[in-house]
Amino acid sequence: MKRRLEDAFGGLKLNSKFTLVICFFVALPISVLAGVLFYNMEQNVIGENRNYMAYTMERNRDHIRKNIDSVNMTTQFFLNDEALIQTLQKAAGHEEMNTEELLAFYHSDIAALERLVSNNTLLYGVRVYAVNDEVQEMMPILYNRSRMQKMAWAKETEPAGWHYQYEDALFGNKGTTQIAALVTNIEDYENGLIGVMETAVTMENMFPPLYEDIEGEWSCFISNDGRLYFGGGQTGGSEEFVRFKMEQELERDGMYTEYSRENGEHLVVSGLYVRELQGRLISVKDISENVRYVYRMRNIFVAVMVVILAGLAILINAIVKRLLRQFYEILKSIRVVQKGDLQVRIDACGNDEMGELGSQINKMLDRIEQLMRENIDREMLAKNAQIRALQNQINAHFIYNVLESIKMMAEIDEEYAISDAITSLGNLLRYSIKWVSGNVRVEEEIAYIRNYLILINLRFDYEIYLSLNLPEEVLRQEIPKMSLQPIVENAIYHGIEELAEDTNIYIKGMIRDGDCVIEISDAGKGMDEEALERLRRRIAGEIEPDGGSGNGIGLKNVQDRIRMSFGAGYGITVDSKSGCYTKVTVRVPAYCGEREARVCDGATNPESQSKI
C-alpha cells in the first residue's frame, strides 16, 4: 500500500506535488485546530449539563432529606404521645372508654395531633390504626383495623417501612393523589403490637423530579427490591436503561453524575442513593440534540473547508504553474538537447534561482560544444601525430643506416669503443622513436637504462655500475614507457655527478601485497629533510616547480603518468638521507599483459648487447 502511494505520488507532475504538499500543510493545522475546537465544544456541552444535573440532584437531595426528617420527627412525636398509646392499649385489651374519656381524648390529644399535621405543609397526613375494630375512630388521626385493610401496603407480609406510589383508599374510593408513606408498628411490652402508624407525604412532594415536565429530562425512583416508580406520566422511556444503570451503580453510595452514551443517545445520568428510603433516585437528561448540533456544525465546517481547500488547490496550482513556467521551459530545452540538438538555448533567464539554472545550462551547453570542438581537434592532432610518427620511423631508418655505416668504419679502424657506443646509441634511438601506444615491460625499460648508462659512462672519468635484483615476475611487469629511466637520470645528475667517483645504482624489485614494487637507490649525496619535503610536495603537485636545477619536474611527470595509467593509489615515493643515499620507490599493480613482448635489442638478455 505504501509503495503504491509512493509510486502514485512520484508519477505526479512537479506543480501537482507542490499543490498537494501546500494543501496538506494548510489542511493539517486547520484539521487539528478544528478537531480540538469541536471536541472542546462537545465537552463544554457535556460539562454544562453535568453541572446542571449535579446541582439539580443536590437540590433534590436536600428536599428529600427535609421530608425524611419531617416524617421521622412527626412519627417520633406520635409515638411519644402517652394518651394515644393508652387508647391503643385499651383497644388491644378490649377495654371500652366512656364518653367523657373519649371527648377529653379527642379535644386534647387528637386536636393537638391534628394541628401538628396541619401546620406541617410537607405532610399529606398521619394515621394511626388500632389492631382491631374496637376503637372509636377519630378522623383524621385514629382509625380501626378495617380501615387499614383498605390500604395497599396492608396486604404485605411485613408492612413496616417505606411504601411508594399508592393511592389513598381509606374511605373506599381511590383518589388521584399518589402517596409515599413510612409505616411504623406501635408495640407495647405487655400487649405486643397495639397499632400501626402511617406517616404519609405525596409522591410529588417527596420526589419532585418525577413530576417535573421538562423536555429531554425524566426521573425515576428504584427501590432496593427492584421496583421502579415513575411519576407524572414519565416512563422515561427506558426501564431497561434504568435497570442497567441500577446494576452498574449497585455498589455506589451517595450522589454521582456522569455522561453516558447508549444506543446512539447522549445522556447525562445523575443518581442519588437514599439509605433511609432504601432506594435510589435516578435523573436522566437527554443531550443528544445538543451534541448532534455540535456534530452538525463540525460537518458543515468540514464541508466548507473541503470547498475552500478545493478552490485553494486550484489557485495554488495556477500560481505554482506560473512560478515553474521557466522550469518547464528549461526541461523542454533539456529534452531537445537529449535528442542531440546542442544549438538550443534558454531565453529570458531571470535573476532568481530558475534564471540562474537556465544561465548555467546555457554555459554548460557552450562548454560542451567547446569540449566537442577541442576533442575533434585532439583527434586530428592524434592522427597527425601518428602520421608524424610514421614519418619519423621512415626518417629513423635513414639515421639507423648512417649509424651502421659509422659503426662499420669504426670497426675497420679498430675503434671498438666507438663501435660499442654507436650500438648503444642506436638502441636508445630505436627505443625512444618506436611508436608504442600502451605500456612496456620492466625488462624493456631495464635494457634502455643499460644502453643509457653505457653512453653516460663515456662522459665521465668514473664508472657508474648498475646492480639488479629483479625476479622474473617483476621483469614481466608492465609499466608506462620511460618511467624508470628519468629516475636513473635524476639519480646521476643530482646525486652522483658531484661526487665524481665510482658508484652503483641499485634496482630492486618485488611483489608485495598484490603490488609490484621497484626500488631505485643511489649512494649519492642525498638531501636534507627540508629539501626532501619540498621535493615530495612538488611531486604531489602541492607547489609548482620553479624551473631551477633539481626542481623535480621529471619525477612529477613519472608520478602523473603512473597515476593516469593505474589510479591514484599508485605512484612514486622518495626517501633520502643527506650524505648517504636517495631511494625512489615505484609502486604499480602486479599485472603482466597478454600482448607479445616488445623488447629492444639486447633486452631479452640483459648481459648481452645487440649491435646497431
C-alpha positions in Angstrom: 0.0 0.0 0.0 2.8 2.4 1.0 4.7 1.5 -2.2 1.7 2.2 -4.4 1.1 5.6 -2.7 4.8 6.4 -3.3 4.6 5.4 -6.9 1.4 7.4 -7.4 2.9 10.5 -5.8 6.1 10.0 -7.7 4.2 9.9 -11.0 2.7 13.4 -10.5 4.0 16.5 -12.1 6.0 18.9 -10.0 3.3 21.5 -9.8 0.8 18.9 -8.6 3.2 17.7 -5.9 3.7 21.3 -4.7 -0.1 21.8 -4.7 -0.6 18.6 -2.7 2.1 19.4 -0.2 0.9 23.0 0.3 -2.7 21.9 0.7 -1.6 19.2 3.1 0.3 21.6 5.3 -2.6 24.1 5.2 -5.2 21.4 6.0 -3.2 19.7 8.7 -3.2 22.5 11.3 -6.7 23.6 10.4 -7.9 20.0 10.9 -6.1 19.7 14.2 -7.4 23.1 15.5 -10.9 22.2 14.3 -10.8 18.8 15.9 -9.7 20.4 19.2 -12.3 23.2 18.9 -15.2 20.9 18.3 -14.0 18.4 20.8 -13.9 21.2 23.4 -17.4 22.4 22.3 -18.7 18.8 22.8 -17.1 18.6 26.2 -18.5 22.0 27.2 -22.0 20.9 26.3 -21.5 17.7 28.3 -19.8 19.6 31.2 -22.6 22.2 31.4 -25.3 19.6 31.5 -23.4 17.6 34.1 -23.1 20.6 36.3 -26.8 21.3 35.8 -27.8 17.8 36.7 -25.4 17.7 39.7 -26.9 21.0 41.0 -30.4 19.7 40.5 -29.7 16.4 42.3 -28.1 18.3 45.2 -31.3 20.3 45.5 -33.4 17.2 45.3 -31.2 15.6 48.0 -31.8 18.5 50.3 -35.5 18.4 49.7 -35.8 14.6 50.2 -33.7 14.9 53.4 -36.0 17.6 54.7 -39.1 15.4 54.0 -37.5 12.4 55.7 -36.6 14.5 58.8 -40.1 15.8 58.9 -41.6 12.3 58.7 -39.2 10.9 61.3 -39.9 13.8 63.7 -43.6 13.5 63.3 -43.5 9.8 63.7 -41.5 10.1 66.9 -43.8 12.8 68.3 -46.8 10.5 67.8 -45.0 7.6 69.4 -44.3 9.7 72.5 -47.9 10.7 72.9 -49.0 8.8 76.1 -52.7 9.4 75.7 -52.6 7.9 72.2 -50.6 4.9 73.4 -53.0 4.3 76.3 -56.0 4.5 73.9 -54.4 1.9 71.7 -53.5 -0.3 74.7 -57.2 -0.3 75.8 -58.4 -1.2 72.4 -55.9 -4.0 72.2 -57.1 -5.2 75.6 -60.7 -4.9 74.6 -61.3 -2.2 77.3 -64.1 0.3 76.5 -63.7 4.0 77.1 -66.7 6.1 78.4 -68.0 9.1 76.6 -66.2 11.5 78.9 -62.8 9.9 78.3 -63.4 9.9 74.6 -64.4 13.5 74.5 -61.4 14.5 76.6 -59.0 12.5 74.4 -60.5 14.0 71.2 -60.4 17.6 72.3 -57.0 17.5 73.8 -54.7 14.9 72.2 -56.4 14.3 68.8 -56.9 18.1 68.2 -53.2 18.7 69.1 -52.0 16.0 66.8 -54.3 17.3 64.0 -52.9 20.8 64.4 -49.4 19.4 64.3 -50.1 17.6 61.0 -51.9 20.6 59.5 -49.1 23.0 60.3 -46.6 20.8 58.5 -47.2 21.5 54.9 -44.8 18.8 53.9 -47.1 16.0 55.2 -50.0 14.6 53.4 -51.3 13.1 56.7 -50.6 10.9 59.7 -53.0 8.0 60.5 -52.9 5.6 63.5 -54.6 2.3 63.1 -55.7 0.0 66.0 -55.1 -3.7 65.9 -58.9 -4.3 66.0 -62.1 -2.5 65.3 -62.9 -1.8 69.0 -61.6 1.7 68.9 -63.6 4.8 68.4 -62.4 6.3 65.1 -61.4 10.0 65.5 -60.6 11.4 62.0 -58.3 12.4 60.6 -56.0 10.7 63.1 -57.3 7.5 64.7 -58.8 4.6 62.7 -59.7 0.9 63.3 -58.2 -2.1 61.7 -60.8 -2.5 58.9 -59.8 0.9 57.5 -56.2 -0.1 57.4 -57.0 -3.2 55.4 -58.1 -1.0 52.5 -54.6 0.4 52.1 -52.3 -1.3 49.5 -49.4 -1.7 51.9 -51.5 -3.5 54.5 -51.6 -6.6 52.3 -47.8 -7.1 52.5 -46.4 -9.6 55.0 -44.1 -7.0 56.6 -45.9 -3.7 56.1 -43.4 -1.7 58.3 -41.1 0.6 56.3 -41.5 2.9 53.4 -44.1 2.4 50.7 -44.3 4.3 47.5 -46.8 5.4 44.9 -50.0 4.0 46.2 -53.4 5.7 46.3 -55.4 6.8 49.3 -58.2 4.1 49.6 -59.1 4.9 53.2 -62.8 5.6 52.5 -63.2 3.1 49.7 -62.8 5.3 46.7 -59.3 5.7 45.4 -58.1 9.2 44.7 -55.7 10.5 42.1 -53.1 11.5 44.6 -50.1 9.1 44.8 -48.7 8.7 48.3 -45.4 7.7 49.8 -45.5 6.8 53.5 -43.4 5.5 56.4 -45.4 2.7 58.1 -44.4 2.1 61.7 -45.5 -0.6 64.1 -46.6 0.6 67.5 -45.8 -2.0 70.1 -46.3 -2.4 73.8 -44.2 -4.5 76.2 -47.3 -6.3 77.6 -49.6 -6.5 74.6 -47.1 -6.6 71.8 -48.4 -4.9 68.6 -51.1 -2.4 69.6 -51.3 -0.3 66.4 -49.8 0.8 63.1 -48.9 4.4 62.2 -48.8 5.7 58.6 -46.9 8.9 58.1 -47.6 10.0 54.5 -46.3 12.6 52.1 -47.3 12.9 48.4 -45.0 11.3 45.9 -44.8 14.7 44.1 -43.7 16.3 47.3 -41.2 13.6 48.2 -39.8 13.2 44.6 -40.3 16.5 42.7 -38.2 15.5 39.6 -40.6 12.5 38.9 -43.3 15.0 38.2 -41.4 17.9 36.5 -42.4 18.2 32.9 -39.0 19.3 31.3 -38.3 18.4 27.7 -35.5 15.9 27.4 -35.4 15.0 31.1 -37.0 12.2 33.1 -36.5 10.7 36.5 -37.5 7.6 38.5 -37.0 6.1 41.9 -35.9 2.5 42.1 -36.2 0.7 45.4 -33.7 -2.0 46.6 -36.3 -4.7 45.8 -36.1 -3.6 42.1 -39.4 -1.8 41.9 -39.5 1.3 39.6 -41.5 4.3 40.2 -42.2 7.0 37.6 -44.5 10.0 38.0 -46.4 12.5 36.0 -46.7 10.2 33.0 -43.0 9.7 32.8 -41.9 6.3 31.8 -38.7 7.7 30.6 -38.7 5.6 28.1 -36.2 3.3 29.3 -36.9 0.9 32.0 -34.2 -1.4 30.6 -31.8 1.5 30.8 -32.7 2.3 34.4 -32.3 -1.4 35.4 -29.0 -1.5 33.5 -27.7 1.6 35.4 -29.0 0.1 38.6 -26.9 -3.0 38.1 -23.9 -0.8 37.3 -24.3 1.5 40.3 -25.5 -1.1 42.8 -22.4 -0.7 44.9 -22.1 3.1 44.6 -23.2 5.1 47.6 -24.1 8.8 47.8 -24.6 11.0 44.8 -22.9 10.9 41.4 -23.3 12.5 37.9 -21.8 11.0 34.7 -22.0 11.1 30.9 -23.3 8.0 29.2 -23.8 7.1 25.5 -26.3 4.3 24.9 -27.7 3.2 21.6 -26.6 6.4 19.9 -28.2 8.6 22.5 -26.1 11.0 24.6 -27.3 11.1 28.2 -26.2 12.7 31.4 -27.2 10.5 34.3 -27.4 11.7 37.9 -28.0 9.3 40.8 -28.7 9.7 44.5 -28.8 6.7 46.9 -31.0 7.5 49.9 -30.2 5.0 52.6 -33.3 5.8 54.7 -35.6 5.2 51.8 -33.7 2.1 50.7 -33.7 3.2 47.2 -32.1 5.3 44.5 -33.3 8.4 42.7 -32.1 8.5 39.1 -32.5 11.5 36.8 -31.6 11.4 33.1 -31.2 14.3 30.7 -31.0 13.6 27.0 -28.5 16.0 25.5 -28.4 14.2 22.1 -29.8 17.2 20.3 -27.2 19.5 21.8 -24.3 17.1 20.9 -25.7 16.5 17.4 -25.8 20.2 16.9 -22.1 20.3 17.6 -21.6 17.4 15.2 -23.7 19.3 12.5 -21.6 22.4 13.0 -18.5 20.2 12.7 -19.8 18.6 9.4 -20.7 22.0 8.0 -17.2 23.2 8.9 -15.6 20.2 7.2 -17.7 20.7 4.1 -16.9 24.4 3.9 -13.2 23.6 4.4 -13.3 21.0 1.7 -14.8 23.5 -0.7 -12.3 26.2 0.3 -9.3 23.7 0.0 -10.5 22.7 -3.4 -10.6 26.3 -4.5 -7.3 26.9 -2.8 -5.8 23.9 -4.6 -6.9 25.3 -8.0 -5.5 28.7 -7.1 -2.2 27.3 -5.8 -1.8 25.0 -8.8 -2.2 28.0 -11.1 0.3 30.1 -9.1 2.8 27.2 -8.9 2.5 26.6 -12.7 3.3 30.2 -13.3 6.3 30.1 -10.9 7.5 26.9 -12.6 6.9 28.1 -16.1 10.6 28.8 -16.6 11.4 25.4 -15.1 9.2 23.7 -17.7 10.9 25.7 -20.4 14.3 24.5 -19.1 13.0 20.9 -19.0 11.7 21.3 -22.6 15.1 22.5 -23.7 16.9 19.6 -21.9 14.7 17.2 -23.8 15.6 18.8 -27.1 19.3 18.5 -26.0 18.7 14.9 -25.2 17.7 14.3 -28.8 21.1 15.6 -29.9 20.4 19.3 -30.7 23.1 21.3 -28.8 22.2 24.6 -30.6 19.1 25.2 -28.3 19.4 27.9 -25.7 17.2 29.0 -22.9 15.9 32.5 -23.4 14.8 35.2 -20.9 16.8 33.9 -17.9 15.7 35.9 -14.9 17.6 36.8 -11.7 16.0 34.1 -9.5 17.2 30.5 -8.9 15.4 29.3 -12.0 17.1 32.0 -14.1 20.4 31.1 -12.7 19.8 27.4 -13.5 18.9 28.4 -17.1 22.1 30.5 -17.4 24.2 27.6 -16.0 22.6 25.2 -18.5 23.4 27.7 -21.4 27.0 27.9 -20.1 27.1 24.1 -19.9 25.9 23.7 -23.5 28.5 26.3 -24.6 31.2 24.3 -22.7 30.0 21.0 -24.2 30.3 22.4 -27.7 33.7 23.8 -26.9 34.8 20.5 -25.5 33.5 18.7 -28.5 35.4 21.0 -30.8 38.5 20.5 -28.7 38.0 16.7 -28.8 37.8 16.9 -32.5 40.9 19.0 -32.6 42.7 16.5 -30.3 41.6 13.6 -32.5 43.1 15.5 -35.5 46.3 16.1 -33.6 46.5 12.4 -32.7 46.0 11.5 -36.3 48.7 14.0 -37.3 51.0 12.7 -34.5 50.5 9.2 -35.9 51.4 10.4 -39.4 54.5 12.2 -38.0 55.5 9.1 -36.1 55.2 7.2 -39.2 57.4 9.8 -40.9 59.8 9.6 -38.0 60.0 5.9 -38.4 60.8 6.4 -42.1 63.5 9.0 -41.1 64.8 6.7 -38.4 65.7 4.1 -41.0 68.0 6.7 -42.6 69.5 7.5 -39.2 70.0 3.9 -38.3 71.7 3.2 -41.7 74.1 6.2 -41.2 74.9 5.0 -37.7 75.5 1.5 -39.1 77.9 2.9 -41.6 79.8 4.9 -38.9 80.0 1.7 -36.8 81.5 -0.2 -39.7 84.0 2.5 -40.3 85.0 2.4 -36.5 85.4 -1.4 -36.6 87.5 -1.1 -39.8 89.7 1.3 -37.9 89.6 -1.0 -34.9 87.9 1.7 -32.8 85.8 -0.8 -30.9 84.8 1.6 -28.1 83.3 3.9 -30.7 81.6 1.0 -32.3 80.0 -0.1 -29.0 79.0 3.4 -28.2 77.2 3.8 -31.5 75.5 0.4 -30.9 74.1 1.7 -27.6 73.1 5.0 -29.1 71.2 3.1 -31.9 69.4 1.1 -29.3 68.4 4.2 -27.4 67.1 5.9 -30.5 65.2 2.8 -31.6 63.5 2.5 -28.2 62.7 6.2 -28.0 61.4 6.7 -31.5 59.4 3.4 -31.7 55.7 4.1 -31.5 54.1 2.4 -28.5 50.5 3.3 -27.5 50.4 1.2 -24.3 52.8 0.2 -21.5 56.1 -1.7 -21.8 57.6 -4.4 -19.7 60.1 -3.7 -17.0 62.8 -5.8 -18.9 62.4 -3.4 -21.9 62.9 -0.4 -19.6 66.0 -2.0 -18.0 67.5 -2.7 -21.4 67.1 1.0 -22.2 68.7 2.0 -18.9 71.7 -0.2 -19.7 72.2 1.5 -23.0 71.8 4.8 -21.4 74.4 4.1 -18.7 76.9 2.9 -21.4 76.7 6.3 -23.1 76.7 8.2 -19.7 80.0 6.4 -18.7 81.6 7.7 -21.9 81.2 11.2 -20.5 82.7 10.6 -17.0 86.1 9.6 -15.7 84.5 7.3 -13.3 82.2 4.3 -13.7 78.5 4.0 -12.7 77.5 0.4 -12.3 74.0 -1.0 -12.5 73.1 -3.6 -9.8 69.9 -5.5 -10.5 67.8 -7.7 -8.2 64.7 -8.3 -10.3 62.8 -11.6 -10.2 61.2 -13.0 -13.4 57.7 -11.9 -12.4 58.9 -8.3 -12.0 60.7 -8.3 -15.3 57.4 -9.3 -17.0 55.5 -6.5 -15.2 54.2 -3.7 -17.3 54.8 -0.1 -16.6 54.5 3.2 -18.6 57.3 3.7 -21.1 60.2 5.9 -19.9 59.1 5.7 -16.3 62.3 4.2 -14.8 64.9 6.0 -16.9 64.1 9.5 -15.7 64.6 8.3 -12.1 68.0 6.9 -13.0 68.9 10.1 -14.8 67.8 12.1 -11.8 70.0 10.0 -9.6 73.0 10.6 -11.8 72.7 14.3 -12.2 71.5 15.2 -8.7 73.1 12.5 -6.5 76.2 11.0 -8.2 77.7 13.6 -10.6 79.0 15.9 -7.8 80.8 13.0 -6.1 82.8 12.1 -9.3 83.7 8.6 -8.1 82.9 5.0 -9.0 79.5 4.1 -7.6 76.4 1.9 -8.1 72.8 2.4 -8.9 70.7 -0.4 -7.3 67.4 -1.5 -8.8 65.5 -4.0 -6.7 62.0 -5.4 -7.5 59.5 -7.5 -5.6 55.8 -8.4 -5.4 54.3 -7.1 -2.2 50.6 -7.2 -1.1 49.4 -7.7 -4.7 51.5 -4.8 -6.0 54.8 -4.6 -7.9 57.3 -2.5 -6.0 60.6 -1.3 -7.7 63.2 0.5 -5.6 65.9 2.6 -7.4 68.7 3.6 -5.0 71.9 5.5 -5.4 74.9 6.1 -3.0 75.0 9.8 -3.9 75.0 12.9 -1.8 71.3 12.6 -0.7 69.4 15.6 0.6 68.3 17.1 3.9 64.8 16.9 5.4 63.8 20.4 4.1 64.8 19.6 0.5 63.2 16.2 0.7 59.9 17.6 1.9 60.0 20.3 -0.8 60.6 17.6 -3.5 57.8 15.5 -2.1 55.3 18.4 -2.3 56.4 19.2 -5.9 55.9 15.6 -6.9 52.4 15.7 -5.2 51.6 18.9 -7.1 51.2 21.0 -4.0 53.7 23.5 -5.2 54.7 24.4 -8.7 58.3 23.7 -10.0 60.4 26.8 -10.0 62.4 25.9 -13.1 65.7 25.6 -11.3 68.0 22.6 -11.0 66.6 19.7 -9.1 63.0 21.0 -9.3 61.6 17.5 -9.5 59.6 18.0 -12.8 60.9 14.7 -14.2 59.8 12.7 -11.1 56.4 14.5 -11.1 55.9 13.5 -14.8 56.6 9.9 -13.8 54.1 10.2 -10.9 51.4 11.7 -13.2 51.8 9.0 -15.9 51.7 6.1 -13.4 48.5 7.5 -11.8 46.9 8.1 -15.2 47.6 4.5 -16.1 46.8 2.7 -12.8 44.9 5.1 -10.5 45.6 7.5 -7.6 46.6 4.7 -5.2 49.9 4.1 -7.1 52.9 6.2 -8.0 56.3 7.0 -6.5 57.7 7.9 -3.1 61.1 9.4 -2.3 63.3 8.7 0.8 66.7 10.3 1.3 69.4 11.0 3.9 71.9 13.7 3.4 75.4 12.4 2.5 74.2 8.8 2.3 71.6 7.8 -0.3 68.4 8.6 -2.1 65.8 5.9 -2.8 62.8 6.2 -5.2 60.1 3.6 -4.8 57.8 2.9 -7.7 54.5 1.1 -6.9 52.2 -0.3 -9.6 49.6 -3.1 -9.6 51.1 -6.5 -10.1 50.0 -7.3 -13.6 51.6 -8.6 -16.8 49.8 -8.0 -20.1 49.0 -10.7 -22.5 50.5 -8.9 -25.5 53.6 -10.2 -27.2 56.9 -8.9 -25.8 58.1 -5.8 -27.4 61.8 -5.9 -26.5 64.6 -3.6 -27.6 67.7 -5.2 -28.9 69.5 -6.8 -26.1 66.5 -6.6 -23.7 65.8 -10.3 -23.6 69.3 -10.9 -22.3 70.5 -8.1 -20.0 74.0 -9.4 -20.2 74.3 -9.1 -24.0 74.1 -6.1 -26.2 73.0 -6.2 -29.8 74.9 -4.5 -32.5 73.5 -1.5 -34.4 
